[in-house]
Amino acid sequence: MPIRAATAAELPRLQEIERVAGEPFRALGMAAVADDEPPSLDLLEEFRAAGRAWVSVDGGNRPLAYLIHEDVDGAAHVEQVSVDPAAAHRRLGSGLIDHLAGRAAAGGLTALTLTTFAEVPWNAPYYTRLGFRVLAEAELTEGLRAIRHTEQEIGLDRWPRVCMRREL
């Protein structure tokens, strides 16, 4: 599927993708994750305006998946990657991550990083298959520690979380 920069008009669609992508968490007893609000339009616009919001689109140019990222300590940090479950198993998420890896490497960044749920099958185990590895506490950079602190403050640590890294 083609990957391109998100447009301002598509930001509500990204919120829709986030909502439907959260629903499978309910079956794992993680209703709070499923019920979490998607990123605000203002926040999505910040990522888009900075050139850090990407979409994978269908033949009609409609977004089916998206990825937003920021630079954290010399790495491209995946803030969010979500796929509409109706488009699952088409390698849209991995395509977006590979797209980011290419852009990050071309921009001189050394790695991709992310934080995720350790035990959710489509989270840490999935990212491991994509070449990420779990970081030990001693390996966390200052920026990753700050991200983890924020996640703890908003209650995401009710379920085990990890930081992961993929070298470029």
C-alpha positions as CSV (number, residue, x, y, z in Angstrom):
1,M,0.0,0.0,0.0
2,P,1.3,3.5,-0.8
3,I,2.7,5.6,2.1
4,R,2.6,9.3,2.1
5,A,2.5,12.3,4.4
6,A,-0.8,12.8,6.2
7,T,-2.9,15.8,5.2
8,A,-4.7,18.2,7.6
9,A,-8.1,17.0,6.2
10,E,-7.3,13.4,7.2
11,L,-6.6,14.0,10.8
12,P,-10.2,13.1,11.9
13,R,-9.7,9.8,10.0
14,L,-6.5,9.2,12.0
15,Q,-8.6,9.6,15.2
16,E,-11.1,7.1,13.8
17,I,-8.3,4.6,13.1
18,E,-7.1,5.0,16.6
19,R,-10.5,4.3,18.1
20,V,-11.1,1.1,16.1
21,A,-7.6,-0.1,16.6
22,G,-8.0,0.2,20.4
23,E,-11.1,-2.1,20.5
24,P,-9.1,-5.4,20.5
25,F,-7.6,-4.4,23.9
26,R,-11.0,-4.9,25.4
27,A,-10.7,-8.7,24.9
28,L,-7.5,-8.7,26.9
29,G,-9.1,-7.0,29.9
30,M,-7.6,-3.6,29.0
31,A,-10.8,-1.6,28.5
32,A,-9.1,1.5,29.8
33,V,-6.8,1.4,26.8
34,A,-9.7,0.7,24.4
35,D,-11.6,3.7,25.9
36,D,-8.6,6.1,25.8
37,E,-9.2,9.1,23.6
38,P,-7.1,9.3,20.4
39,P,-4.6,12.1,20.1
40,S,-6.3,15.5,19.7
41,L,-6.6,17.1,16.4
42,D,-4.2,19.9,17.6
43,L,-1.6,17.3,18.6
44,L,-2.0,15.4,15.3
45,E,-1.6,18.7,13.5
46,E,1.6,19.4,15.3
47,F,3.0,16.1,14.1
48,R,1.7,16.7,10.5
49,A,3.0,20.2,10.3
50,A,6.5,19.0,11.4
51,G,6.5,16.3,8.7
52,R,6.1,13.5,11.3
53,A,2.7,12.0,10.4
54,W,2.5,9.3,7.8
55,V,-0.4,7.3,6.4
56,S,-0.7,4.1,4.4
57,V,-3.6,4.5,2.0
58,D,-5.8,2.2,-0.1
59,G,-6.4,2.5,-3.8
60,G,-8.9,5.3,-3.2
61,N,-6.3,7.3,-1.3
62,R,-8.1,6.7,2.1
63,P,-5.8,6.2,5.1
64,L,-6.0,2.7,6.6
65,A,-3.1,3.1,9.0
66,Y,-0.9,5.9,10.4
67,L,2.3,6.5,12.2
68,I,3.4,9.6,14.1
69,H,7.0,10.1,15.4
70,E,9.4,12.5,17.0
71,D,13.2,12.6,17.5
72,V,14.3,11.5,20.9
73,D,18.0,11.3,21.8
74,G,19.2,10.7,18.2
75,A,16.5,8.2,17.4
76,A,13.2,8.4,15.6
77,H,10.7,7.6,18.3
78,V,7.5,6.0,17.2
79,E,4.9,7.8,19.2
80,Q,2.0,5.9,17.7
81,V,1.3,3.4,15.0
82,S,-2.2,2.2,14.4
83,V,-3.9,0.1,11.8
84,D,-7.6,-0.1,11.1
85,P,-8.5,-3.7,12.0
86,A,-10.5,-4.0,8.8
87,A,-7.1,-3.7,7.0
88,A,-5.1,-6.0,9.4
89,H,-2.6,-8.6,8.1
90,R,-1.6,-6.5,5.1
91,R,1.8,-5.4,6.6
92,L,0.6,-1.8,6.9
93,G,2.1,-1.3,10.3
94,S,5.5,-2.8,9.3
95,G,5.4,-0.8,6.1
96,L,5.0,2.4,8.0
97,I,7.9,1.4,10.4
98,D,10.1,0.5,7.5
99,H,9.3,3.8,5.8
100,L,10.2,5.7,9.0
101,A,13.4,3.6,9.3
102,G,14.5,4.7,5.8
103,R,13.7,8.4,6.4
104,A,15.4,8.3,9.8
105,A,18.6,6.7,8.4
106,A,18.7,9.2,5.6
107,G,18.4,12.0,8.2
108,G,21.4,10.6,10.2
109,L,19.4,9.1,13.1
110,T,20.8,5.9,14.6
111,A,17.7,3.9,15.5
112,L,14.0,3.7,16.0
113,T,12.6,3.5,19.5
114,L,9.2,3.0,21.0
115,T,7.4,2.1,24.2
116,T,4.8,-0.6,24.2
117,F,2.9,-3.2,26.2
118,A,5.2,-6.2,26.9
119,E,2.5,-8.9,26.8
120,V,0.1,-7.8,24.1
121,P,0.6,-10.0,21.1
122,W,0.4,-7.2,18.6
123,N,2.8,-5.0,20.7
124,A,6.2,-6.1,22.0
125,P,6.2,-9.6,20.4
126,Y,5.2,-8.0,17.0
127,Y,7.9,-5.4,17.3
128,T,10.5,-8.1,18.1
129,R,9.6,-9.8,14.8
130,L,10.3,-6.4,13.1
131,G,13.8,-6.2,14.5
132,F,13.3,-4.3,17.8
133,R,14.8,-5.4,21.1
134,V,13.7,-4.7,24.6
135,L,16.0,-2.2,26.4
136,A,17.3,-2.9,29.9
137,E,16.7,-0.1,32.4
138,A,20.4,0.9,32.2
139,E,20.1,1.4,28.4
140,L,17.3,4.0,28.6
141,T,18.2,7.4,27.4
142,E,17.1,10.6,29.2
143,G,14.3,11.1,26.7
144,L,13.0,7.5,27.0
145,R,13.0,7.8,30.8
146,A,10.9,11.0,30.5
147,I,8.5,9.2,28.1
148,R,8.2,6.3,30.6
149,H,7.7,8.7,33.5
150,T,4.7,10.3,31.6
151,E,3.3,6.9,30.8
152,Q,3.5,5.9,34.5
153,E,1.8,9.2,35.5
154,I,-1.2,8.5,33.2
155,G,-1.6,4.9,34.4
156,L,-0.3,2.9,31.5
157,D,1.9,0.8,33.9
158,R,-1.2,-1.1,35.1
159,W,0.1,-3.5,32.4
160,P,3.8,-4.3,31.9
161,R,5.5,-1.9,29.5
162,V,8.9,-1.9,27.8
163,C,11.1,0.4,25.8
164,M,12.4,-1.1,22.5
165,R,15.0,-0.1,20.0
166,R,15.8,-1.1,16.4
167,E,19.2,-0.1,15.1
168,L,19.4,1.5,11.7
